[in-house]
Amino acid sequence: MMSEKYWEILVVDDDVAVHNVIKKELKNIFIQNKPVKILHAHNAQEAKELLKNNADTAIAFIDISMETPDAGLKLVEHIRHVLYNTSIRIIMIDSGNTPIPTDEIFDHYDINGYKEKEEIVSGKFYLIIRNALKQYEQYKELKANRDEIYTKMTTNEVTGLPNRMKLSESLDTIGEKSLILINIDDFSLINEHNGFDFGNEVLRSFAKFLVKKYAKYAQIFHLHSDNFALLCIQLDGESTEENILRIKDDIAKYTFSVNTIKIRLTASIGIALDERGNIIQKAEFALKEARRYGKNSIKKYTDDLNILRTIHTNSLWSTRVRDALQHKKMHAYFQPIKELKTNTIVKYETLIRLEYNNEIYSPFHFLDAALYSGQIFKIFQFVLEEACKKAVHRPYLFTVNVSQYDMQYPDFLSTVKKIVKKYNLPPSRITFEILENDSIAHNKNIQALLNELHTEGFQLAIDDFGAQCSNFGQLNNLPVDFIKIDGTYIKNIVTDENSQIVTITIVEFAHKKGIPVIAEYVCSKEIYEYVKNMGIDYAQGYEISEPKPELS
């Protein structure tokens, strides 16, 4: 951050005459309504001491040759690579006895200017200062913008804690690490019964508890929704595991105060202790195992053969995904969606398939691997582009699946616009199917992004409605154009009374809101007729057509 009071300029030169001239030139000078403060150093060591306490220094004039012929150049390396100060504008002063060629100095040292000593002590000095300060201001502004974007990318908007992206960065170093994943039990019920605003207050209260209790021993992260992480930074051998096991009881015993309401929480916890490689994945496996045992459970990752096999499979498919994207072995498949009233195909869902060793694989085999290896957004881009290619030549609407991981990508919206513009398509030809989950349900950034997509003209559909974190209130928070009922209800609808009740409830509610409904998993003539008679608007499934690489 720049000083509001004055411009700090550092002069490093063993020639006292240079200091005197500069001091005289800048006496009582105001640049952009701020005076100049000169810091004087007569050798590299003095300069290092001054820079320790003056991080806002805007310009450094450094003599190349002082106590040694290259003392000034070594000081530059110290500023850039030890202090990591990239903001300060460095102008080298050549006293005429420099043994290193000028072009070599520019090639190998991060400097911003090179002046002969005669220029420094001439009347041009004021102009040199003005230009350097202008560069400094521009750099600081750009850096502030980059820092702001980076902070948004790596910070959870609800709690202000670092997020999963920041955790991945923290884990990207060599050595053993211990990671604790904490999942609040039954958090979706808190949202459903009390609303998302109250749920967010619970998350903030929980975050404060973790920071107050464990910040001395661990870095605290809020990964998403009701999932938190502790990355241990102070381990003390045998007592480490014992201390970690106490976390479960610490949470269960604590009374959280939320909007004057006292509540108690429990959590499921997964631990990866002193592990190397795939640490998040190992902790997630442990957390999944803990949740299998019920609420308020804790499990430590062990080298179980099933877990190792899954990790190996993910690593294998990560490589295959990367190769498929590079060598055109990813393929788009298209499944038609029929309008039941007119009995005509009006749209297609665009799906992804991977070709390996002349066989075609569904996302079931490789989507998790793509997520763990950071390739999920590349797959989204590929699918959207393939949908646009087809839409250019055919009159149908095309749907594309989009996940929270895609929408958290910093350039998501600009990428979508760029692809659609490339094919000169009106956005209304593309529908994004959103997998309904709790993270999207109360993530205001994602909700704002979906609203912006809709404003741009894209259509939105909620996929798998009625499953997992289904909440009818979401229809008030998002501009939904279609609802796709979860296939688990449709495939059993002819014989299962519960599926019939859930489906009828969804259809009636959606139609009252003016939202058309799509039934997927329509896999027989009997189901087709049943959903049609229920008043469902669209159908998709093997009774109509399986997904194919070309349109029907």
Beta strands, then each sheet from edge to edge (+ up, - down):
strand 1: 7-12
strand 2: 30-31
strand 3: 34-41
strand 4: 59-63
strand 5: 89-94
strand 6: 113-116
strand 7: 177-184
strand 8: 218-224
strand 9: 227-232
strand 10: 255-258
strand 11: 261-264
strand 12: 267-275
strand 13: 298-300
strand 14: 330-339
strand 15: 344-356
strand 16: 359-361
strand 17: 397-402
strand 18: 430-435
strand 19: 459-465
strand 20: 482-485
strand 21: 517-519
strand 22: 538-539
sheet 1: 2+ 3- 1- 4- 5- 6-
sheet 2: 8+ 9- 7+ 12- 13-
sheet 3: 10+ 11-
sheet 4: 16+ 15- 14+ 22- 21- 20- 19- 18- 17-
end
